[in-house]
Amino acid sequence: MLKIALITNFNIPEKAGAAIKVADRLLEEDCQVLIASYNREKLARIHKDREEFCYLPLESLYTEANILIVLGGDGTILEAARRAAQRGTPILGINMGRLGYMAELEMSELSHLHRLFTGEYELEKRSMLRVELHAPSGELRSFCYALNDAVISNGSVSRIIDLELSESGIPVTTYRADGLIIATPTGSTAYSMSAGGAIVDPHVECFCVTPICPHSFIARPLVFSDKSTLEIKNVCVREKMLYLTVDGKMNFELYRNQVVRITKSSMETNLIRLKPCGFYKKLRQKMNFYQG
């Protein structure tokens, strides 16, 4: 019997209602529906609880589920991806946001869910970043993982900063810019694209480095092999501290002469694909929606 976890923000009535609609579809099949235990009271208040639901602590949800169905935008999928990657649990995204590049289905396409039970789906592997923060002495201070990107900036105040970029110990360039984005191919359609970076097919094995509003005519986005070790050093004199933001969620303080080291993670995100819709078809659909 498949164990399928439903992940969404149950505080939002629209998303809670959508999750119950998905759950009712799943319960028509031979499966167990898992939901984080802190959502039980919320569902009871809106009379959406089901006796068939299995409530578990959040961490247990990720260890017990065979499949994660995430209802939300790309941010919700990113959060689930970081948690799921350690076990390689596959994720099916259902778009409840605006664009939803990583989501596979819209709410109008729930008829495809039966393919989870017949095995008529593919797993698309997406590479991830290992992002490390090092002291000037080289000591590892912290690390985390990213599916989309790591961004170094001055935080909420938009001021030009100075960053040194090296690849495998070899200096590449020094940026004067509002910040720097290091993205996976998955993240190339997010902040990196908005900053003028290249759109990269998710099957390409690379890192995308994109300066944000560079103070130079010759500063351009760069693409590196994902076998590289990228190091970005805070050499900003005017600002004592910068910020490292990972997948738009996790924030770290980056002091002068500290280094952010980025390599390809050994973990991957597995996205479930139920439809014969390639990357470029989806990109075209999403861009047309945005322009409309």
C-alpha positions as a Markdown table, in Angstrom:
| # | Residue | x | y | z |
|---|---|---|---|---|
| 1 | Met | 0.0 | 0.0 | 0.0 |
| 2 | Leu | 1.3 | 3.4 | -1.0 |
| 3 | Lys | 1.8 | 6.0 | 1.7 |
| 4 | Ile | 1.3 | 9.4 | 0.3 |
| 5 | Ala | 1.9 | 12.6 | 2.3 |
| 6 | Leu | 0.0 | 15.8 | 1.6 |
| 7 | Ile | 1.9 | 19.0 | 2.2 |
| 8 | Thr | 0.5 | 22.5 | 2.0 |
| 9 | Asn | -0.4 | 25.5 | 4.1 |
| 10 | Phe | -3.6 | 24.3 | 5.8 |
| 11 | Asn | -4.1 | 27.8 | 7.3 |
| 12 | Ile | -5.2 | 29.1 | 3.8 |
| 13 | Pro | -8.8 | 27.9 | 3.2 |
| 14 | Glu | -8.2 | 27.6 | -0.6 |
| 15 | Lys | -5.2 | 25.3 | -0.1 |
| 16 | Ala | -6.8 | 23.3 | 2.6 |
| 17 | Gly | -9.8 | 22.7 | 0.4 |
| 18 | Ala | -7.6 | 21.7 | -2.5 |
| 19 | Ala | -5.7 | 19.2 | -0.3 |
| 20 | Ile | -8.9 | 17.6 | 0.8 |
| 21 | Lys | -10.0 | 17.3 | -2.8 |
| 22 | Val | -6.7 | 15.6 | -3.6 |
| 23 | Ala | -7.1 | 13.4 | -0.6 |
| 24 | Asp | -10.6 | 12.2 | -1.6 |
| 25 | Arg | -9.2 | 11.2 | -5.0 |
| 26 | Leu | -6.3 | 9.3 | -3.4 |
| 27 | Leu | -8.6 | 7.5 | -1.0 |
| 28 | Glu | -10.5 | 6.0 | -3.9 |
| 29 | Glu | -7.3 | 4.0 | -4.5 |
| 30 | Asp | -5.4 | 1.6 | -2.3 |
| 31 | Cys | -3.3 | 4.0 | -0.3 |
| 32 | Gln | -2.8 | 5.7 | 3.1 |
| 33 | Val | -2.9 | 9.5 | 3.3 |
| 34 | Leu | -0.4 | 11.1 | 5.7 |
| 35 | Ile | -0.8 | 14.6 | 7.1 |
| 36 | Ala | 1.3 | 16.5 | 9.6 |
| 37 | Ser | -0.3 | 16.1 | 13.0 |
| 38 | Tyr | -0.3 | 19.9 | 13.8 |
| 39 | Asn | -2.9 | 20.3 | 11.0 |
| 40 | Arg | -5.4 | 17.9 | 12.6 |
| 41 | Glu | -7.1 | 20.6 | 14.7 |
| 42 | Lys | -7.2 | 23.0 | 11.7 |
| 43 | Leu | -9.0 | 20.4 | 9.6 |
| 44 | Ala | -11.4 | 19.6 | 12.4 |
| 45 | Arg | -12.4 | 23.2 | 12.7 |
| 46 | Ile | -13.4 | 23.4 | 9.0 |
| 47 | His | -15.1 | 20.0 | 9.1 |
| 48 | Lys | -12.6 | 18.5 | 6.6 |
| 49 | Asp | -11.1 | 15.8 | 8.8 |
| 50 | Arg | -11.3 | 12.2 | 7.6 |
| 51 | Glu | -11.1 | 9.1 | 9.8 |
| 52 | Glu | -8.9 | 7.5 | 7.1 |
| 53 | Phe | -6.1 | 10.2 | 7.5 |
| 54 | Cys | -3.0 | 9.2 | 9.3 |
| 55 | Tyr | -1.5 | 12.1 | 11.3 |
| 56 | Leu | 2.2 | 12.1 | 12.0 |
| 57 | Pro | 4.9 | 14.5 | 13.3 |
| 58 | Leu | 6.3 | 16.5 | 10.4 |
| 59 | Glu | 9.7 | 14.8 | 10.4 |
| 60 | Ser | 8.0 | 11.4 | 10.5 |
| 61 | Leu | 6.0 | 12.4 | 7.5 |
| 62 | Tyr | 9.1 | 12.7 | 5.4 |
| 63 | Thr | 10.5 | 9.4 | 6.6 |
| 64 | Glu | 7.3 | 7.3 | 6.3 |
| 65 | Ala | 5.9 | 8.6 | 3.0 |
| 66 | Asn | 6.6 | 6.8 | -0.3 |
| 67 | Ile | 5.4 | 9.9 | -2.3 |
| 68 | Leu | 5.0 | 13.6 | -1.3 |
| 69 | Ile | 2.3 | 15.6 | -2.9 |
| 70 | Val | 3.0 | 19.3 | -2.4 |
| 71 | Leu | 0.2 | 21.8 | -3.1 |
| 72 | Gly | 1.6 | 25.4 | -3.4 |
| 73 | Gly | 4.0 | 27.5 | -5.4 |
| 74 | Asp | 7.6 | 26.8 | -6.1 |
| 75 | Gly | 8.6 | 28.1 | -2.6 |
| 76 | Thr | 6.5 | 25.3 | -0.9 |
| 77 | Ile | 8.1 | 22.7 | -3.2 |
| 78 | Leu | 11.6 | 24.0 | -2.5 |
| 79 | Glu | 11.0 | 23.6 | 1.3 |
| 80 | Ala | 9.7 | 20.1 | 0.8 |
| 81 | Ala | 12.6 | 19.3 | -1.5 |
| 82 | Arg | 15.3 | 20.1 | 1.1 |
| 83 | Arg | 13.6 | 17.9 | 3.6 |
| 84 | Ala | 12.9 | 15.0 | 1.1 |
| 85 | Ala | 16.3 | 14.9 | -0.5 |
| 86 | Gln | 18.0 | 13.1 | 2.3 |
| 87 | Arg | 15.8 | 10.0 | 1.6 |
| 88 | Gly | 15.2 | 10.6 | -2.1 |
| 89 | Thr | 11.5 | 10.6 | -1.6 |
| 90 | Pro | 9.8 | 11.7 | -4.9 |
| 91 | Ile | 7.7 | 14.8 | -5.0 |
| 92 | Leu | 4.6 | 15.6 | -7.1 |
| 93 | Gly | 3.9 | 19.3 | -7.2 |
| 94 | Ile | 0.4 | 20.6 | -7.7 |
| 95 | Asn | 0.4 | 24.3 | -8.6 |
| 96 | Met | -1.4 | 26.6 | -6.2 |
| 97 | Gly | 0.9 | 29.6 | -6.9 |
| 98 | Arg | 1.3 | 31.8 | -9.9 |
| 99 | Leu | 3.9 | 30.2 | -12.2 |
| 100 | Gly | 4.9 | 27.0 | -10.6 |
| 101 | Tyr | 7.8 | 25.9 | -12.8 |
| 102 | Met | 8.4 | 22.8 | -10.7 |
| 103 | Ala | 4.8 | 21.7 | -10.3 |
| 104 | Glu | 3.5 | 19.0 | -12.5 |
| 105 | Leu | -0.2 | 19.4 | -12.2 |
| 106 | Glu | -2.9 | 22.1 | -12.0 |
| 107 | Met | -6.0 | 21.5 | -9.9 |
| 108 | Ser | -7.9 | 20.9 | -13.1 |
| 109 | Glu | -5.7 | 17.9 | -13.9 |
| 110 | Leu | -6.3 | 15.6 | -10.9 |
| 111 | Ser | -7.4 | 12.8 | -13.2 |
| 112 | His | -3.7 | 12.1 | -13.7 |
| 113 | Leu | -3.3 | 11.0 | -10.1 |
| 114 | His | -4.3 | 7.4 | -10.9 |
| 115 | Arg | -1.0 | 7.0 | -12.6 |
| 116 | Leu | 0.8 | 7.0 | -9.3 |
| 117 | Phe | -0.9 | 3.7 | -8.6 |
| 118 | Thr | -0.2 | 2.1 | -12.1 |
| 119 | Gly | 3.4 | 3.2 | -12.2 |
| 120 | Glu | 2.8 | 5.3 | -15.3 |
| 121 | Tyr | 5.2 | 8.1 | -14.3 |
| 122 | Glu | 8.8 | 9.1 | -14.5 |
| 123 | Leu | 11.2 | 10.5 | -12.0 |
| 124 | Glu | 13.1 | 13.6 | -13.1 |
| 125 | Lys | 16.3 | 14.1 | -11.1 |
| 126 | Arg | 17.2 | 17.7 | -10.2 |
| 127 | Ser | 20.7 | 18.5 | -9.0 |
| 128 | Met | 21.2 | 20.5 | -5.7 |
| 129 | Leu | 23.9 | 22.7 | -4.3 |
| 130 | Arg | 25.9 | 22.2 | -1.1 |
| 131 | Val | 26.4 | 25.7 | 0.3 |
| 132 | Glu | 29.1 | 26.1 | 3.0 |
| 133 | Leu | 30.0 | 29.2 | 5.0 |
| 134 | His | 33.7 | 29.4 | 6.0 |
| 135 | Ala | 35.5 | 31.6 | 8.4 |
| 136 | Pro | 38.6 | 33.6 | 7.1 |
| 137 | Ser | 40.7 | 30.8 | 8.7 |
| 138 | Gly | 39.0 | 28.2 | 6.6 |
| 139 | Glu | 36.9 | 26.7 | 9.4 |
| 140 | Leu | 33.5 | 25.5 | 8.4 |
| 141 | Arg | 30.9 | 27.5 | 10.2 |
| 142 | Ser | 27.7 | 26.2 | 8.6 |
| 143 | Phe | 26.3 | 24.4 | 5.6 |
| 144 | Cys | 22.9 | 23.7 | 3.9 |
| 145 | Tyr | 21.5 | 22.5 | 0.6 |
| 146 | Ala | 19.6 | 24.3 | -2.1 |
| 147 | Leu | 17.5 | 23.2 | -5.1 |
| 148 | Asn | 17.3 | 26.7 | -6.6 |
| 149 | Asp | 20.0 | 29.1 | -5.6 |
| 150 | Ala | 22.3 | 30.8 | -3.1 |
| 151 | Val | 22.2 | 34.7 | -3.1 |
| 152 | Ile | 24.7 | 37.1 | -1.6 |
| 153 | Ser | 23.5 | 40.6 | -1.1 |
| 154 | Asn | 23.3 | 43.5 | 1.3 |
| 155 | Gly | 19.9 | 42.4 | 2.5 |
| 156 | Ser | 17.0 | 44.9 | 2.4 |
| 157 | Val | 19.3 | 47.9 | 1.7 |
| 158 | Ser | 20.3 | 48.0 | -2.0 |
| 159 | Arg | 23.9 | 49.1 | -2.0 |
| 160 | Ile | 26.8 | 48.1 | -4.2 |
| 161 | Ile | 29.0 | 45.3 | -2.7 |
| 162 | Asp | 32.3 | 43.8 | -3.6 |
| 163 | Leu | 32.7 | 40.0 | -4.0 |
| 164 | Glu | 35.6 | 37.9 | -5.2 |
| 165 | Leu | 34.8 | 34.8 | -7.3 |
| 166 | Ser | 37.2 | 31.8 | -7.6 |
| 167 | Glu | 36.8 | 28.5 | -9.3 |
| 168 | Ser | 38.7 | 25.5 | -7.9 |
| 169 | Gly | 41.1 | 27.9 | -6.2 |
| 170 | Ile | 41.7 | 30.0 | -9.3 |
| 171 | Pro | 40.6 | 33.7 | -9.2 |
| 172 | Val | 37.9 | 34.4 | -11.8 |
| 173 | Thr | 36.8 | 38.0 | -11.3 |
| 174 | Thr | 35.7 | 40.6 | -8.7 |
| 175 | Tyr | 32.2 | 41.8 | -8.9 |
| 176 | Arg | 30.9 | 45.3 | -7.9 |
| 177 | Ala | 27.1 | 44.7 | -7.9 |
| 178 | Asp | 24.0 | 44.7 | -5.8 |
| 179 | Gly | 24.6 | 41.0 | -5.2 |
| 180 | Leu | 25.5 | 37.6 | -6.8 |
| 181 | Ile | 23.3 | 34.6 | -7.6 |
| 182 | Ile | 24.6 | 31.1 | -7.8 |
| 183 | Ala | 21.9 | 28.9 | -9.2 |
| 184 | Thr | 21.3 | 25.3 | -10.3 |
| 185 | Pro | 19.7 | 24.7 | -13.7 |
| 186 | Thr | 16.4 | 24.4 | -11.8 |
| 187 | Gly | 17.0 | 27.8 | -10.3 |
| 188 | Ser | 17.9 | 29.4 | -13.6 |
| 189 | Thr | 14.2 | 30.2 | -14.2 |
| 190 | Ala | 13.9 | 31.9 | -10.8 |
| 191 | Tyr | 15.7 | 34.9 | -9.5 |
| 192 | Ser | 18.7 | 34.3 | -11.8 |
| 193 | Met | 16.4 | 34.7 | -14.9 |
| 194 | Ser | 15.0 | 38.0 | -13.5 |
| 195 | Ala | 18.5 | 39.3 | -13.0 |
| 196 | Gly | 19.4 | 38.6 | -16.7 |
| 197 | Gly | 20.9 | 35.1 | -16.3 |
| 198 | Ala | 20.6 | 32.3 | -18.8 |
| 199 | Ile | 17.7 | 29.9 | -18.8 |
| 200 | Val | 19.2 | 26.4 | -18.6 |
| 201 | Asp | 17.7 | 23.0 | -19.4 |
| 202 | Pro | 17.5 | 21.2 | -16.0 |
| 203 | His | 19.4 | 18.2 | -17.5 |
| 204 | Val | 22.6 | 20.3 | -18.1 |
| 205 | Glu | 25.2 | 19.7 | -15.5 |
| 206 | Cys | 26.3 | 23.2 | -14.5 |
| 207 | Phe | 26.2 | 26.2 | -12.1 |
| 208 | Cys | 24.9 | 29.6 | -13.2 |
| 209 | Val | 26.5 | 32.7 | -11.7 |
| 210 | Thr | 24.6 | 35.9 | -12.3 |
| 211 | Pro | 25.5 | 39.3 | -10.9 |
| 212 | Ile | 22.6 | 41.5 | -9.7 |
| 213 | Cys | 22.7 | 45.0 | -11.3 |
| 214 | Pro | 26.5 | 44.9 | -11.8 |
| 215 | His | 28.4 | 48.3 | -11.8 |
| 216 | Ser | 30.3 | 47.4 | -14.9 |
| 217 | Phe | 29.7 | 47.0 | -18.6 |
| 218 | Ile | 31.8 | 43.9 | -18.8 |
| 219 | Ala | 30.3 | 41.9 | -15.9 |
| 220 | Arg | 28.2 | 39.1 | -17.4 |
| 221 | Pro | 26.6 | 35.9 | -16.2 |
| 222 | Leu | 28.9 | 32.9 | -16.2 |
| 223 | Val | 28.2 | 29.2 | -16.5 |
| 224 | Phe | 30.5 | 26.6 | -14.8 |
| 225 | Ser | 30.7 | 22.9 | -14.8 |
| 226 | Asp | 28.9 | 21.4 | -11.7 |
| 227 | Lys | 32.2 | 19.6 | -11.0 |
| 228 | Ser | 33.7 | 23.0 | -10.0 |
| 229 | Thr | 34.2 | 24.3 | -6.5 |
| 230 | Leu | 33.1 | 27.9 | -6.5 |
| 231 | Glu | 34.2 | 30.3 | -3.7 |
| 232 | Ile | 32.8 | 33.7 | -3.2 |
| 233 | Lys | 34.6 | 35.9 | -0.7 |
| 234 | Asn | 33.2 | 39.0 | 1.0 |
| 235 | Val | 35.8 | 41.7 | 0.3 |
| 236 | Cys | 33.4 | 44.6 | 0.8 |
| 237 | Val | 35.1 | 47.4 | 2.8 |
| 238 | Arg | 32.2 | 49.7 | 3.3 |
| 239 | Glu | 29.8 | 47.1 | 4.6 |
| 240 | Lys | 30.8 | 45.1 | 7.6 |
| 241 | Met | 28.3 | 42.3 | 7.0 |
| 242 | Leu | 26.4 | 40.9 | 4.0 |
| 243 | Tyr | 23.8 | 38.2 | 3.8 |
| 244 | Leu | 23.7 | 34.8 | 2.3 |
| 245 | Thr | 20.2 | 33.6 | 1.4 |
| 246 | Val | 19.6 | 30.0 | 0.3 |
| 247 | Asp | 16.5 | 29.1 | -1.7 |
| 248 | Gly | 14.9 | 32.4 | -0.5 |
| 249 | Lys | 14.3 | 30.8 | 2.9 |
| 250 | Met | 17.5 | 30.3 | 5.0 |
| 251 | Asn | 19.6 | 33.4 | 5.9 |
| 252 | Phe | 23.2 | 33.6 | 7.1 |
| 253 | Glu | 25.3 | 36.6 | 8.1 |
| 254 | Leu | 28.4 | 36.9 | 5.9 |
| 255 | Tyr | 31.2 | 39.0 | 7.5 |
| 256 | Arg | 34.2 | 40.5 | 5.8 |
| 257 | Asn | 36.7 | 38.0 | 4.5 |
| 258 | Gln | 34.3 | 35.1 | 5.1 |
| 259 | Val | 33.9 | 32.7 | 2.1 |
| 260 | Val | 30.8 | 30.9 | 0.7 |
| 261 | Arg | 31.9 | 27.6 | -0.9 |
| 262 | Ile | 29.5 | 26.0 | -3.4 |
| 263 | Thr | 29.7 | 22.4 | -4.8 |
| 264 | Lys | 27.3 | 20.0 | -6.2 |
| 265 | Ser | 25.5 | 18.1 | -3.5 |
| 266 | Ser | 25.5 | 14.3 | -3.5 |
| 267 | Met | 21.7 | 14.5 | -2.9 |
| 268 | Glu | 19.1 | 15.1 | -5.6 |
| 269 | Thr | 15.5 | 16.1 | -5.8 |
| 270 | Asn | 13.2 | 13.6 | -7.5 |
| 271 | Leu | 10.2 | 15.2 | -9.2 |
| 272 | Ile | 7.4 | 13.0 | -10.5 |
| 273 | Arg | 6.4 | 13.6 | -14.1 |
| 274 | Leu | 2.9 | 12.3 | -15.1 |
| 275 | Lys | 2.5 | 14.0 | -18.4 |
| 276 | Pro | 4.6 | 14.0 | -21.6 |
| 277 | Cys | 5.5 | 17.7 | -21.2 |
| 278 | Gly | 9.1 | 18.6 | -21.7 |
| 279 | Phe | 11.0 | 21.5 | -20.1 |
| 280 | Tyr | 10.7 | 23.8 | -23.1 |
| 281 | Lys | 6.9 | 23.2 | -23.6 |
| 282 | Lys | 6.4 | 24.0 | -19.9 |
| 283 | Leu | 8.6 | 27.0 | -20.2 |
| 284 | Arg | 6.7 | 28.3 | -23.1 |
| 285 | Gln | 3.3 | 27.8 | -21.3 |
| 286 | Lys | 4.5 | 29.5 | -18.2 |
| 287 | Met | 6.0 | 32.5 | -20.0 |
| 288 | Asn | 2.8 | 32.9 | -22.1 |
| 289 | Phe | 0.8 | 32.9 | -18.9 |
| 290 | Tyr | 3.0 | 35.5 | -17.3 |
| 291 | Gln | 2.8 | 37.8 | -20.4 |
| 292 | Gly | -1.0 | 37.4 | -20.4 |
